[in-house]
């Protein structure tokens, strides 16, 4: 993964998955992040966050603090919004959590989803040809909370990996355009 920050955030990319897990748990030692802290870590204004809450894309913060799961949902939506309409981005995230009778809440939370995404991205090294193998390796120890969860999670991860790699390719092309002086002044 040849990017300087984690997708959907301003957080410098850790060198390994254990470093990411340590970083993500240490961010929440104080019981959550304030809207201003989330804003600084995502470049989203507090107004955008309030709008997402109002539109149902995000649960309201408890005691004016966003939980780890909420933060990673914000990061995922922030990443996806550059490629998809917000409604479609929300459906992509929700795809891993079908509504099962008698089961409340998400079975695969956004923190886990985000960590699976980053692990798979590390394994692809921005090569789309490695995506299926990266996803398979990432989900090797995944225990399905319901029948078909692995397949649904794999589809969502592949969508996000393709979007990430395509944005890296687009950025490379734009850099070449700028360096070649092909932009109008």
Secondary structure as GFF3:
##gff-version 3
##sequence-region A 1 185
A	DSSP	alpha_helix	17	26	.	.	.	ID=ss1
A	DSSP	alpha_helix	35	42	.	.	.	ID=ss2
A	DSSP	alpha_helix	46	54	.	.	.	ID=ss3
A	DSSP	alpha_helix	68	81	.	.	.	ID=ss4
A	DSSP	alpha_helix	86	94	.	.	.	ID=ss5
A	DSSP	alpha_helix	110	124	.	.	.	ID=ss6
A	DSSP	three_ten_helix	128	130	.	.	.	ID=ss7
A	DSSP	alpha_helix	131	138	.	.	.	ID=ss8
A	DSSP	alpha_helix	149	179	.	.	.	ID=ss9
###
